Amino acid sequence: MSSLNNVQEALLRNRHLVHGRLALVGVRDAALLNHWPAGGLAITEHFGAFERLQQVTGWVSVFGAPAKGEVPEPCNTAVVFLPKAREELTFRLKLAASLLVPGGHLLLIGEKREGIAGAVKQLKLVAPDSEKVDSARHCQVWLGKPEQHDTDFSEAAWVGWHTIEAAGVSLEVAGLPGIFSDGRLDEGTALLLASLDTVAPSGPVLDFACGAGVIGAWMQKRWGVAVDGVDVQAQAVTCAGLTYDRAKSSGNILPSDGLDAVTARYRTIITNPPFHSGVATDTSMTENFLKQAARHLNPGGELRLVANGFLPYPRLIKQYIGNCRVLVKTPRFSVYSAHRH
Ligand SMILES: C[S@@+](CC[C@H](N)C(=O)[O-])C[C@H]1O[C@@H](n2cnc3c(N)ncnc32)[C@H](O)[C@@H]1O
């Protein structure tokens, strides 16, 4: 029985299109790499996936956009996996094109329900001669040759800035394609910050799933409290670092899948946690986080969490942390607080 998903199966059906040195851009599953024992370059924005990819011998793995010198040699074929966010697709396509030798091939692959048909416009801007070469397993596979050979890809050129206002504090926030709530303050985050505006939280503080670092930079400005932040996504780690630098925040930002990379204990953990995986609602990451969170909270320490009211978190918070109170409730969101038993 195969453990590969539809996208991976569709790629393997078309493996005859892969020539020479291979780059996989946006790859999540290390098992796929074993189908190319000669190795290649595996790029992922997901830290947990990166840790697994690193275990596969013969492959060079990169977390996020490669820095200059991180890619040992150009590739002949680059496979781009369709991301959820449209802007991230152009980012991935341009990154993939920059990895290729002149005349190298670009393959774009994704599921129909994730919008592969609509993504073709963006592909054609990079590789105008692209054609659909397969349609199978609810996926499409497109093949093209990038028109320009531009090896100079710099993530820094994609960083944008926007200003947010929350509870009287104004903050400049960095953005990159694919990051959560780029260009605006999320409604849930705003509610969480409003709940933190009356009493200074006890430090040390951790922001789990910190995204662009809004919560930590806000806390530093509002209360002078340093907040550590973790996130699984490369863009988030980069942007949170930039947002913190601009706000002169002193907390540490770390890449981490769940709380895996967190060794410290905190008096307060704050979070606007994830509830999506790809396009589907998925609460498993937050359930795992809640299971682990008590271990990283001092006795009596507080968990403060904002989420869509329909998600089943109060029961889990009570089970794993302690008595769960609703601090604020709107038609869409609730802010919960619990102190470790
Ligand atoms: C709802 S956003 C909140 C971002 C930020 N705290 C804010 O309020 O703007 C959730 C964040 O969870 C991150 N995330 C998803 N899965 C994760 C995991 N397994 N471990 C850590 N962070 C994760 C996403 O990358 C995203 O930045």
PDBQT file of the ligand as one rigid body, heavy atoms in Angstrom, charges set to zero:
ROOT
HETATM    1  C1  LIG A 401      -3.562  32.029  13.034  1.00  0.00    +0.000 C 
HETATM    2  S1  LIG A 401      -1.859  32.286  12.631  1.00  0.00    +0.000 S 
HETATM    3  C2  LIG A 401      -1.386  33.418  13.923  1.00  0.00    +0.000 C 
HETATM    4  C3  LIG A 401      -0.170  34.234  13.610  1.00  0.00    +0.000 C 
HETATM    5  C4  LIG A 401       0.145  35.361  14.622  1.00  0.00    +0.000 C 
HETATM    6  N1  LIG A 401       0.257  34.846  15.966  1.00  0.00    +0.000 N 
HETATM    7  C5  LIG A 401      -0.907  36.441  14.572  1.00  0.00    +0.000 C 
HETATM    8  O1  LIG A 401      -1.760  36.473  15.467  1.00  0.00    +0.000 OA
HETATM    9  O2  LIG A 401      -0.888  37.234  13.609  1.00  0.00    +0.000 OA
HETATM   10  C6  LIG A 401      -1.194  30.739  13.068  1.00  0.00    +0.000 C 
HETATM   11  C7  LIG A 401       0.296  30.509  12.824  1.00  0.00    +0.000 C 
HETATM   12  O3  LIG A 401       0.549  29.135  13.178  1.00  0.00    +0.000 OA
HETATM   13  C8  LIG A 401       1.654  28.694  12.447  1.00  0.00    +0.000 C 
HETATM   14  N2  LIG A 401       1.695  27.222  12.545  1.00  0.00    +0.000 N 
HETATM   15  C9  LIG A 401       0.991  26.305  11.823  1.00  0.00    +0.000 A 
HETATM   16  N3  LIG A 401       1.315  25.060  12.203  1.00  0.00    +0.000 NA
HETATM   17  C10 LIG A 401       2.232  25.178  13.186  1.00  0.00    +0.000 A 
HETATM   18  C11 LIG A 401       2.971  24.243  13.956  1.00  0.00    +0.000 A 
HETATM   19  N4  LIG A 401       2.806  22.931  13.788  1.00  0.00    +0.000 N 
HETATM   20  N5  LIG A 401       3.858  24.706  14.860  1.00  0.00    +0.000 NA
HETATM   21  C12 LIG A 401       4.057  26.047  15.026  1.00  0.00    +0.000 A 
HETATM   22  N6  LIG A 401       3.391  26.982  14.318  1.00  0.00    +0.000 NA
HETATM   23  C13 LIG A 401       2.491  26.558  13.413  1.00  0.00    +0.000 A 
HETATM   24  C14 LIG A 401       1.387  29.255  11.070  1.00  0.00    +0.000 C 
HETATM   25  O4  LIG A 401       2.581  29.300  10.316  1.00  0.00    +0.000 OA
HETATM   26  C15 LIG A 401       0.821  30.646  11.410  1.00  0.00    +0.000 C 
HETATM   27  O5  LIG A 401       1.839  31.629  11.379  1.00  0.00    +0.000 OA
ENDROOT
TORSDOF 0
